[in-house]
Amino acid sequence: MSRITITEEDTKGAGPRRLSARHPVLSYVFGDMVRGFYIVGCLALDLFGPLQVRESFPTLGGIVFIPVVAGIGGLVYGQYRLYHRLWPAASRRRVLEVVERETR
């Protein structure tokens, strides 16, 4: 005998629905791709940004080095915070309960 439990959620104050709730297929197909593009873009910015600064100011190598390192550190921290804001861990799918069924 199968049992199904239906529960209601309080939606007051929930705010706008996320894209994954409105378009689950779109989120499933493109979600990981967008996340991958974000990571690759951040890595490219972190690697090629200092090279661009070095090429822009070739004579100020020693003077510009410390602010560039501090700027890259701040940029990486900002990218990390933005990543966790865009894709929070709590909204990722998780298994709530596995129920075994008896088959006849």
HUTA-V26342 format. One record per run of one state. SS is the DSSP state (2 for helix, 1 for strand, 0 for the rest). FROM is the first residue (numbers start at 0). LEN is the number of residues. If there is no record, write none. Layout:
ss:SS from:FROM len:LEN
ss:SS from:FROM len:LEN
//
This chain:
ss:0 from:0 len:18
ss:2 from:18 len:4
ss:0 from:22 len:1
ss:2 from:23 len:33
ss:0 from:56 len:4
ss:2 from:60 len:26
ss:0 from:86 len:2
ss:2 from:88 len:3
ss:0 from:91 len:13
//
